[in-house]
């Protein structure tokens, strides 16, 4: 289950890179790309939460990763709802969202390397 979560988050990160590029360049976000990114990231998050509950949050790295992804999910919803190329004030939220998602994925990699290898 953790392997599927990591794979889904990596795919979502690849798609998210394209989305954050469009935000920084003040371009419109493709609706299909937003939808696919959201579905894949949500599926990865659900699998991660199920895994963490089954493992009783046995590591602070796992707990930190889930926390980062919770914050990233909230920021992602806010950014996707409020973003238009005419609103440059959403860029800092989009960059914070990307930072939290990368932090969550990084902690997930640390957890994997310390506890599962």
MARLO-772636 format. One line per field, with one value per residue: residue number from 1; residue in three letters; x, y, z of N, C-alpha, C in turn. Coordinates in pm, 1 decimal, m for minus. Layout:
<recs>
lodren c(NUM:...)
vokol c(ALA:...)
nc1 c(X:...)
nc2 c(Y:...)
nc3 c(Z:...)
cac1 c(X:...)
cac2 c(Y:...)
cac3 c(Z:...)
cc1 c(X:...)
cc2 c(Y:...)
cc3 c(Z:...)
</recs>
This chain:
<recs>
lodren c(1:2:3:4:5:6:7:8:9:10:11:12:13:14:15:16:17:18:19:20:21:22:23:24:25:26:27:28:29:30:31:32:33:34:35:36:37:38:39:40:41:42:43:44:45:46:47:48:49:50:51:52:53:54:55:56:57:58:59:60:61:62:63:64:65:66:67:68:69:70:71:72:73:74:75:76:77:78:79:80:81:82:83:84:85:86:87:88:89:90:91:92:93:94:95:96:97:98:99:100:101:102:103:104:105:106:107:108:109:110:111:112:113:114:115:116:117)
vokol c(UNK:UNK:UNK:UNK:UNK:UNK:UNK:UNK:UNK:UNK:UNK:UNK:UNK:UNK:UNK:UNK:UNK:UNK:UNK:UNK:UNK:UNK:UNK:UNK:UNK:UNK:UNK:UNK:UNK:UNK:UNK:UNK:UNK:UNK:UNK:UNK:UNK:UNK:UNK:UNK:UNK:UNK:UNK:UNK:UNK:UNK:UNK:UNK:UNK:UNK:UNK:UNK:UNK:UNK:UNK:UNK:UNK:UNK:UNK:UNK:UNK:UNK:UNK:UNK:UNK:UNK:UNK:UNK:UNK:UNK:UNK:UNK:UNK:UNK:UNK:UNK:UNK:UNK:UNK:UNK:UNK:UNK:UNK:UNK:UNK:UNK:UNK:UNK:UNK:UNK:UNK:UNK:UNK:UNK:UNK:UNK:UNK:UNK:UNK:UNK:UNK:UNK:UNK:UNK:UNK:UNK:UNK:UNK:UNK:UNK:UNK:UNK:UNK:UNK:UNK:UNK:UNK)
nc1 c(81.9:197.0:381.3:225.5:113.2:340.0:413.9:184.8:195.6:434.8:367.5:166.2:327.0:478.5:279.2:192.6:411.0:390.2:151.8:222.3:411.1:249.9:102.4:299.3:378.6:158.8:m48.5:m342.6:m486.4:m498.0:m802.4:m837.5:m585.7:m571.4:m780.2:m697.4:m455.3:m555.2:m717.9:m532.6:m348.3:m521.7:m596.5:m347.3:m306.5:m519.5:m450.8:m209.8:m296.1:m454.6:m256.3:m93.2:m264.4:m300.3:m42.5:m23.0:85.4:372.7:607.6:769.9:837.8:653.4:420.1:474.7:486.1:219.6:96.1:207.5:98.3:m172.4:m188.5:m99.0:m307.1:m524.6:m431.4:m405.0:m670.1:m767.1:m605.4:m671.7:m938.3:m935.3:m759.3:m687.0:m542.8:m540.9:m522.0:m266.8:m209.3:m239.8:m23.4:183.1:49.7:23.3:290.5:361.1:193.8:311.3:560.3:490.2:385.5:611.9:771.9:620.9:638.9:913.8:960.0:819.4:981.3:1207.4:1103.3:1048.0:1310.1:1431.7:1273.9:1164.6:1342.6)
nc2 c(m118.6:124.5:149.7:190.4:433.0:600.9:586.5:698.5:958.9:1046.2:1051.2:1244.5:1457.8:1502.5:1586.4:1806.7:1974.6:2079.6:2221.1:2414.0:2555.1:2677.2:2845.2:3019.2:3135.2:3281.3:3165.0:3001.2:2726.1:2395.0:2223.5:1943.8:1853.3:1960.3:1814.5:1544.0:1551.4:1615.0:1390.8:1177.6:1258.4:1266.8:997.4:884.4:1009.5:906.3:634.1:658.0:755.7:541.2:343.6:461.0:461.0:186.5:118.9:248.0:504.9:481.5:625.8:943.2:1058.5:956.0:1061.4:1336.4:1351.8:1289.9:1508.5:1725.0:1667.6:1699.0:1976.4:2060.2:1962.8:2118.6:2376.9:2333.9:2300.3:2557.6:2714.6:2611.9:2682.2:2963.4:3057.8:3252.1:3375.2:3649.5:3714.1:3775.8:3749.9:3497.6:3344.8:3320.4:3144.1:2921.4:2851.5:2791.6:2574.2:2392.3:2363.4:2244.4:2002.4:1887.3:1868.3:1682.6:1456.5:1419.0:1355.2:1119.1:963.5:956.5:816.5:574.2:492.6:462.1:284.1:81.7:m32.5)
nc3 c(0.0:74.2:m126.5:m354.8:m284.7:m282.7:m553.5:m675.1:m566.2:m680.3:m953.1:m937.9:m861.3:m1089.8:m1269.1:m1123.4:m1140.6:m1397.5:m1362.7:m1165.9:m1305.5:m1498.9:m1331.6:m1230.4:m1468.8:m1533.2:m1685.3:m1815.7:m1639.4:m1751.0:m1755.1:m1758.5:m1676.5:m1417.0:m1299.5:m1326.5:m1183.0:m927.8:m868.8:m873.2:m673.0:m453.0:m432.7:m370.2:m122.7:30.9:36.1:176.1:426.9:513.5:531.1:728.2:948.8:984.8:1057.5:1294.8:1310.4:1338.3:1320.6:1338.5:1101.8:921.2:1031.6:1004.7:727.3:654.3:778.1:632.0:381.4:437.6:486.7:235.8:76.7:160.1:91.3:m182.7:m270.2:m213.5:m383.2:m638.5:m653.6:m639.1:m832.2:m1112.6:m1413.9:m1394.7:m1129.9:m946.4:m678.3:m579.7:m629.4:m420.3:m243.5:m409.1:m447.2:m183.3:m143.8:m326.4:m203.8:42.7:m49.8:m170.1:56.3:207.0:40.6:43.0:314.6:318.7:155.8:321.2:541.4:412.5:339.0:588.7:740.9:581.2:406.5)
cac1 c(0.0:284.8:444.9:126.4:101.6:459.2:404.1:81.1:245.3:536.1:294.2:102.7:432.4:511.8:169.1:191.2:516.5:331.3:53.7:287.2:472.7:143.8:67.5:407.8:380.7:28.5:m126.0:m459.7:m460.2:m583.7:m898.2:m810.1:m465.2:m609.9:m863.7:m616.0:m363.7:m632.3:m761.3:m415.9:m296.1:m618.9:m583.9:m223.5:m326.9:m607.7:m370.5:m112.3:m365.7:m491.0:m132.7:m48.5:m353.9:m267.5:87.8:m37.2:175.5:488.9:724.8:744.0:849.6:524.0:326.0:508.0:446.6:73.6:64.3:240.7:1.4:m300.1:m175.9:m92.2:m440.3:m605.8:m381.1:m434.9:m811.1:m779.9:m541.6:m748.2:m1065.0:m917.9:m661.8:m705.9:m419.2:m551.6:m502.9:m130.7:m192.4:m252.8:106.1:250.0:m19.4:56.8:427.7:357.9:132.9:412.7:662.5:436.5:374.6:748.1:813.3:552.9:696.4:1049.7:950.6:775.6:1102.3:1291.4:1039.2:1069.2:1449.4:1472.9:1194.1:1115.6:1449.2)
cac2 c(0.0:240.4:161.3:252.1:572.8:671.2:595.8:796.6:1091.9:1083.6:1089.1:1373.4:1560.0:1532.6:1667.6:1931.3:2061.0:2151.5:2315.1:2526.0:2634.6:2761.0:2948.0:3117.5:3204.3:3348.2:3101.9:2927.8:2587.2:2301.4:2160.9:1800.2:1834.1:1985.1:1704.2:1422.5:1573.0:1607.8:1252.2:1094.0:1298.7:1224.5:852.0:861.6:1053.9:809.9:514.5:690.5:763.6:403.8:278.0:519.8:413.0:45.7:112.4:325.3:619.5:433.6:710.1:1085.9:1090.4:924.3:1161.3:1464.6:1340.7:1303.0:1647.2:1809.1:1642.8:1760.6:2119.1:2075.6:1940.5:2237.5:2484.8:2300.2:2332.4:2703.6:2766.8:2575.1:2756.3:3108.3:3098.0:3296.0:3446.5:3791.2:3728.5:3735.8:3732.5:3355.7:3280.1:3273.3:3024.2:2810.1:2810.3:2726.7:2443.4:2305.8:2337.6:2148.1:1872.3:1834.1:1829.7:1558.4:1347.4:1398.2:1281.5:984.0:894.3:932.8:706.5:451.1:450.6:424.6:179.2:m23.5:m92.4)
cac3 c(0.0:78.3:m257.5:m444.2:m243.8:m330.5:m699.5:m707.9:m533.3:m780.1:m1074.3:m908.4:m859.8:m1229.6:m1320.9:m1048.0:m1192.5:m1510.5:m1310.1:m1097.2:m1410.7:m1555.7:m1233.1:m1226.0:m1597.9:m1549.3:m1791.5:m1769.9:m1604.0:m1823.5:m1664.5:m1751.8:m1596.8:m1277.3:m1252.5:m1314.5:m1071.0:m803.0:m844.7:m841.3:m542.4:m351.3:m416.4:m296.0:15.3:97.6:63.1:281.0:555.2:552.0:573.9:855.1:1054.7:1007.4:1124.9:1419.3:1301.6:1412.6:1300.1:1323.5:959.5:861.5:1082.3:941.4:587.4:649.1:811.6:516.6:274.8:477.9:459.9:90.4:20.1:188.5:6.3:m321.6:m296.3:m214.8:m504.1:m757.7:m653.4:m651.9:m932.5:m1250.6:m1451.4:m1360.1:m984.6:m910.4:m533.9:m544.7:m653.1:m298.0:m193.2:m497.9:m417.5:m52.2:m168.8:m387.6:m102.0:138.8:m116.9:m184.1:191.1:242.0:m37.4:93.1:441.4:285.5:110.0:439.1:614.2:335.5:344.2:724.1:803.2:493.7:323.8)
cc1 c(87.0:353.0:351.1:110.8:220.3:453.8:300.6:126.8:352.9:470.3:227.1:206.2:472.5:404.1:164.9:299.8:465.6:230.3:120.0:360.7:369.6:102.7:173.7:412.1:250.3:m51.1:m248.1:m421.0:m553.1:m673.5:m872.2:m689.1:m493.1:m686.6:m781.7:m519.5:m437.4:m672.3:m643.7:m359.6:m390.8:m611.1:m457.4:m237.4:m414.3:m530.1:m268.9:m178.7:m406.1:m368.4:m87.7:m135.1:m324.4:m136.0:89.5:60.4:304.9:614.4:683.1:755.2:717.0:418.4:349.4:466.0:296.1:32.3:93.6:139.3:m137.1:m297.4:m172.1:m229.3:m530.1:m561.8:m411.9:m578.0:m830.7:m722.5:m624.4:m881.5:m1045.1:m830.5:m727.4:m579.1:m422.3:m529.1:m361.4:m112.1:m206.1:m119.3:176.7:183.4:14.2:198.2:437.6:297.5:236.9:521.3:615.0:425.8:512.0:801.6:749.6:610.3:838.5:1049.1:902.3:893.3:1195.7:1233.8:1064.6:1212.9:1492.1:1401.1:1157.9:1223.9:1534.3)
cc2 c(126.0:260.6:227.7:399.8:654.5:690.0:700.1:939.0:1137.9:1123.7:1224.7:1485.9:1598.6:1621.1:1804.2:2027.8:2143.3:2255.4:2436.7:2614.3:2729.1:2872.6:3057.6:3199.0:3278.3:3295.5:3034.4:2783.4:2496.5:2224.6:2010.7:1771.0:1857.0:1867.0:1577.3:1434.7:1556.9:1464.9:1164.9:1129.3:1256.8:1074.4:817.1:899.6:955.2:682.7:539.5:696.1:624.5:329.7:329.7:473.6:266.5:29.3:190.2:442.2:591.3:519.1:855.8:1128.6:1065.3:1026.7:1298.4:1465.0:1356.7:1446.9:1743.2:1791.1:1697.4:1910.3:2144.4:2056.5:2061.9:2354.1:2459.1:2331.4:2483.8:2761.6:2734.1:2648.3:2903.6:3150.7:3138.4:3371.4:3595.1:3816.9:3686.4:3712.2:3586.9:3282.6:3236.1:3149.0:2902.5:2759.7:2743.3:2587.2:2346.5:2268.3:2234.0:2008.8:1807.7:1791.2:1700.0:1439.7:1316.4:1319.2:1138.5:901.3:863.3:816.7:574.2:401.8:405.7:300.9:63.5:m87.7:m181.0)
cc3 c(0.0:m56.3:m357.4:m412.1:m295.2:m482.0:m740.2:m677.6:m632.4:m912.1:m1054.4:m906.5:m1001.6:m1291.5:m1252.1:m1092.3:m1310.8:m1462.4:m1245.4:m1197.7:m1473.4:m1460.1:m1232.5:m1355.7:m1626.9:m1668.5:m1731.5:m1740.1:m1684.6:m1726.2:m1649.5:m1664.0:m1448.5:m1220.5:m1230.4:m1197.1:m937.1:m769.6:m803.2:m703.9:m429.7:m326.3:m338.9:m149.9:92.9:130.9:174.7:418.3:602.8:602.1:710.1:971.1:1086.6:1083.6:1255.9:1424.1:1376.9:1396.8:1288.8:1177.4:888.2:905.2:1018.1:794.9:571.1:679.6:696.9:404.7:309.7:448.3:309.8:26.6:41.6:99.6:m141.2:m359.0:m304.6:m343.9:m628.0:m765.5:m687.8:m768.7:m1063.9:m1287.8:m1414.9:m1211.3:m945.9:m760.8:m489.5:m562.2:m524.5:m237.7:m277.5:m471.0:m280.1:m62.7:m225.8:m286.9:m0.4:76.2:m134.0:m47.1:236.6:168.2:8.5:224.3:419.1:234.5:226.8:520.1:543.3:350.2:483.5:777.1:711.7:408.1:408.1)
</recs>
